[in-house]
Amino acid sequence: MPTVATTTDSRLVDRPGAWVDLGLTLPIFLVYHLAVVFLDVRNATDMITGSLLSLSAGDKSTYLLATLAIGVIFAGAFALAGRGQAFRPRKFLQIVIEGLVYAVLMGLTGQYVVGAIFAGPIQNEGRLVGFVMSLGAGFYEELTFRVIVFGLGAKVLLWFSSHQRVEITGTAVGGGSRWSLRSMMILAAWAVASSVLFSAFHYIGPMADKLQGPSFVFRAVLGLVLTLIYATRGFAAAVWTHALYDIWVLVFR
């Protein structure tokens, strides 16, 4: 992710710097990890909870301490590596409001298009589970499908196709040149492909939804919207949008 100058970091139109962006997702990460172990459920893309439980030999107290330690390390790394990227508390409020607006727009669009839901059959497990799983989906699915699959995948594809190192912001690293038409086409095609993979993910595993054409297309479209949000507004905006949308669907509907 790109670094934004400290003088503009708090402006609405600017993306947060990389570490500020990551720090804005810390509340979602911590609340999810502190709650999910007591509900005996976790998001399918969450590889950390199971590893922590194994290392803790199933002891929840040890698990909670390890989770808090990760949070402290997370915050410490943010504080050290994020030096020079001005962080202001109001940035939390901005990103929550921004995510809420995107989530509502996605929800209204979804109702109009197919009336489908985003997160699958977990809604039958109760509102508390729905809330916690929404946080897990927001953090881990965005980390998996937007940062790793789309972001890292796009870097690899563009490197092999044109030996171009890029940030997903429209400019080449160190060069300041605009994207070529070929690079833009590759990026757009990969955005669609990664969104299809995101949708397909919801139909595999123990909590898989029943495969249906309208819901598959709907989820792919939402994945594409989240990819656009990630590319233009950053990881935190995508995480909060995803989490707030799922909370709206699973808790309040």
N, C-alpha and C positions, 0 to 999 in steps of 0.2 A: 504494500500500500504506500501511497505517496506521503511525504511530509509536508505539512502546511505551515507557513510562516506564523510565528507567534503573534504577530500584529493583527492577523485576520482569523485566527483559530476560532474565535467565539462568534464570528459572523454567521448568520443563517445560511448564506449561500455557499459557504466553504465546508469541505469535508474536514473532519478532525484529522490530526496527525495520526500515524499508525498506532502509537501507544495510547494516545487519548481515546482513539476508536476502540481499542481493546479494553481499556479501563471502563468504558461506558457499559460494557456487558458484564462486568464483575458481579453486580447484584443478582442478575439472572442465574449466573453460574453457581453462586454460593447458595441461593435459596433452593435451587433445584437439587443440588448435591446434599444439602442438609435435610431435605424432606423426603427424597425419593427412597432412601434406604428403609425408612419406616413403613412405606407403602408396598415394598417388595415389588416395585415395577421400575422400569427405566426405558428410556428411548433406545431404539434399536441401533442407532449410530453412536451411542454412549459407550465407549470402550474403557473409560476411566473408572466408573463406579465398580464394575466387576473386578477390575485389577486391584483397586483399593480394598475391597472386601476380602479378596484372596490374600493380600498382604497382611490384612488385619486379622486373618484367621476367623473371619465371621464376627468378630467382636465389634459391636456398633460404636462403643465409646472410642476405641482406637481409630475406627473409620472416621468418626466426626473430628477427632483431633487431626488426623491426616488431611481431611478436607479443609479444615481451618488453616493448617500449615500451608497448603497449596494456595489458599486465598491470600495469606500473608506474603508468600513468595511472589504470587501474581501481582499484588499491590506494590511490593518492593521493586520488582523488575520494572513495573510501570513508572514508578517514581524516579528510578535511576535512568533507564533508557529513554524515558519521555522528557528528560530535561531539555529545555529549549522549545518544547511544545506546550504553550500556555494552556492550562486546564482551569476552567472556571465551573463552579457547581451548577450554574444555570445551564451548562451544556447538557446535564442530565435531563432537565426539564424540556429543553429543546428537542432532544432525541426521542423522549417519550411522546411528546406531542406530535412530532413528525411521524413516528411509527404508528401512532394511533390514527392519524389522518390516512396514511397509506393503508392501514388494516381495514378501516371502515370502507374506503373506496374499493378495496379488493372484495370485501364481503358483499357490498351492494352489487358489484359487477357479477359476483358468483351467483347471487340469488337471481339475477336477471337472466344469466346465461343458462345455467342448468340446475340451480337450487341444490348443488352438492355441498359437501363439507370438506374441510382441508385435512383434518387429522385422523379420520378413520373411526373404527368402532370403539375406541377407548372411551367415547362419551357415555357408554353404558356403565362404566365403572364408578361413576359418581363425580361430583363437582370438585372435590379436593384432589382426586387423582387427575382429573382433567386439567386442573390448574397447574399442578406440578409437571405433568407430562407436556403441557404447553410450553413451559419454560425450557424443558429438555429439548423439545423439538426446535424451539427458536434458536437455542445456542448450538446444539450439536448438528442439526441438519444444515444450518447455515455454514457452520465450520466445514462440514463434509462436502456439501454440494456447491456452495458458492466460493469458499476460500480455496479448498483443495481441488475438487473436480473442475470447476469452472476457472478459477483464478490461476492455479498452478498448471492445469491442463492447457489453458490458453498460452501461457508462457512457453511451455514445451513445444506446442504446435507451431507457434510463431518463430521459435528459435530454429526448429528443424526445417521450416518452410522458407525462411528468409534470413536466418542467423541474426535475428533482431531481438534484442533484450528490451522488454517493454514493461511499463506499469499499466494497469487497466484504467488509464485516465486519458488516453488519446495522444500521448507523446512518448517518444522513445527515450529511454534512460540516458541521460548525459548528452543527448543530441538535440532535444527540443524540436525535432522534426515532426510533421504531421504524419498520421497513419497513411499507408498506401491503400488503394482500393482493394488490393488482394488481401492485405492484413485485416481490413474491416470485414471483408466477406468471410474470412476464416473465423474471425471472432464472433460474428453473427451466427454462423453455422454451428460453432461450438456452444454458444449460448443456448441455441435451440436443442442441441443434442444433450447437453447437461441437464436441461429442464425436463426432457423426456426421461432421462435416467432418474431424476428426482421424483417424477410421477410414478415410474415403475417401481421404485423402492417401496411405495405404500401398498403394493400388492404381493409382497413376499414376506415370509417370516410368520411367527405365531400370532401377530396382531394384524395380519393382512386383511385388507378390505376385499370385497368381491369385485373382480375385474369387470368394469363396465366402460363402454366407450365414452359416454359423456363425462363421467367423473375423471377418467384418465386424461382426457383433453383438458378439462378444467384445471386439474392439478398441474399439468404441464404449462398451461398459460400462467398460473400463479407462480410457478417456478421461474418462468421467464420474467415476470414482473419483479420478483425478488432479485433475480440476477441483475436487472436494470438498476434497482435500488442499490444493490451492493456496488456496482460499477460506478455509479454516479454519486452516491451519498455515503458509502462505506459499510463496513461490517456491522457496526453497532446499529445503524438504521435498519439493516436487513434483519438482524436478530430481534430487535424490539418489534418490528412490523410483524414478523412471523409469530412471535410469542403472543402479542396482543390480539392478533387475529384468531389464533387457536383458543385463547382464553374467551374471547367473545363467542366463538362457536360452541365450545365445550362447557363453559360455566354459565353463561348468561342466556343461552338459547335452549 
